[in-house]
Amino acid sequence: MFAHLILHRRKLLLIALLAFASLLASLWLGDIKPLAEVDWLDVVGEGGTGVALAVWMVLILGSRPAGRVTDWLTLGLGFLFLALWQDTLDEFIRLPGEQWWDQWLESITMPIGMVLLTTGLYFWHQEQLILNRHLRKREQLFREHHLSDDLMYLGQADYLRQQLQNYLTSAQPVTVVLVELSDAVHWLRRYGIAESERLLRESAEVMLITLRNQDLICRYAGSRFAIVLPDTTHAQACTLAWELQQALEHCAFRTHTGERVFQQVNWFAALATAGEDASALLQRASDGLEARHDAQAVA
Amino acid sequence: MMTASDAITEGWYEQDERYLPAHHQPGLLLDLLLARDISSHKVLRGTGLFYDDILAGHSRVSPQQLRQLIANGEKLSATADLSFRWGQLLWPGHYGLASQLLQHAGNLQQALDVLTRQRRWLSPLLVPRVFCDRQYCYVQWLDACGLGEQKRFMVETAMTALSSYSRWQSRQQLPWEYGFSYAQPRADEQYRTHLGSTLYFDLGVDVMRIPKTWLQEPWPQASATAFRVAARHLNTEPEIAESGFSEAVYQHLLHHIQQPLSLAETAEHFGMSSATFKRKLQRHDTHFQHLQDQVRLHASLYCLHILGWSNEQLAQYLQFNDLTNFRRAFRRWCGRTPGESRQLFLQI
């Protein structure tokens, strides 16, 4: 959060300065009202809204990189905040009638802020559509950030089960492919924490590239990944999984010292049968994967 | 029964004893969390530790502080695999002579001996109790000094640690089977991926077993010389207690399983008044009756299901006056009658 806020320090400073300037101007030109005259309901209503706007602004700026969309959103919220700030100040300070800027700050900034914020939200909407395209293979039509893996930025097993259940209720055939990076169990010992996590992440990137647009990839557990292939027969899924295996085994992954890391990939494709739920399907896929693993060990 | 390896060492360590170097196991857990961009302040909150002190290498933590660190990690990590990943890194580790011994152990038997003797350093919270019968070698995991809610996390870590270490040293996956005292978690994919598919939940005991033939299978990268030198160095070090307090009480009760001990008798053995003993157990997140029940349950499960004893034999062995009393007690220990428990084991 703070790393992002530092990017926007100028905007924040400008708004703080304007708010401070209007406070000074009001104090210089006006008189402080006696407490009995203050309408506390107004103070709570207008002041509270102002505080909420300031919090929104910090949350938005704290989570966004700099850029046009951020500028519009900040300016919009900033203007709205200034309008409410001046409103709240008026509750405490009585200004002589001819102060044009007081009226201006109160009444003009509000609509300007609204226009800026609306424009900003429109640009944000367009930006979000582009980002969705980037995230498509990771989340398809359902987003639930608390179920995502903090290592891979992919959904975890719980997310996978939820998504899979949605697919299973539709009539089209669904296939799940479990992919295991067999050598990855030793990465942690061989290359250390940071490197092994980077290698897993890069493997996931390679898989993302090979998948089709409608496919969904999740991190199942450890070095096992699950791929949901909607509207796909078992044979098609096997071809896809084989291609994925080729891509992973032929891709030259490297450690930071330049050492080549070879991959060995094991996978199993399970076509959902009628009436099967997500957990049962995943159990069956795990059984298949383990059987294949044992068969390779014997061979 | 099972007395050969149960020799009780004098003394024990307690949950607030700060003896474990913070850069050993706690350091590894910290590394895993820091690698996920979680700040060290958050990870160390409530542990009374500071990252700079840990880096200086002089900081020591108590089992209680390590438990707090685990609790923080569980809360902060968004993925459910923290315990398993920690387990993968745990052994042989960098914990001085104990790690050197693990590194150069010639086979599983030697490794298990080292793990048992050096448990204070290698596995301070959850300790292994190793015993064999004609076919199998069993590694049972015991709470050393009060794990409470972090027990499951530590069981996951310890079992992964032994599997991963033995796999690495022997260059092949060993046919471990796993039993857990707790019910099957709703999502068991982490267990299947990290441990394998022979998992039995809700057994009443946390135990691993492997056919005995694997104990003597030589490990390729062992060095008998290095092992013996490390063992010799270790022998010159002053002897210290290897058992955690709860474990020491458990072992004592197990040793006297045929003459059920009262709280007062046990307290006397440990050289304190009943009141002090009770308080101490409470601080270790347990109480006398619980430990007594655990000891009898674990022994009963072994006798019933592995040795194939009848209820009558077992009731007599445990000094019960009649069968009804025994059945009732057994049910209190694990929620099942001996018959139901037998049914469950038949399915395995």
Interface residues (C-beta under 8 A of the other chain):
Chain A: H146 S148 D149 D150 L151 Q156 A157 D158 R161 V185 H186 L188 R189 I193 A194 E197 Y220 A221 G222 S223 R224 L282 S286 D287 E290 A297
Chain B: D31 L32 A35 R36 D37 S77 A78 T79 A80 D81 F84 R85 Q88 L89 S164 R167 W168 Q172 Q173 A187 E189 Q190 R192 T193 H194 G196 S197
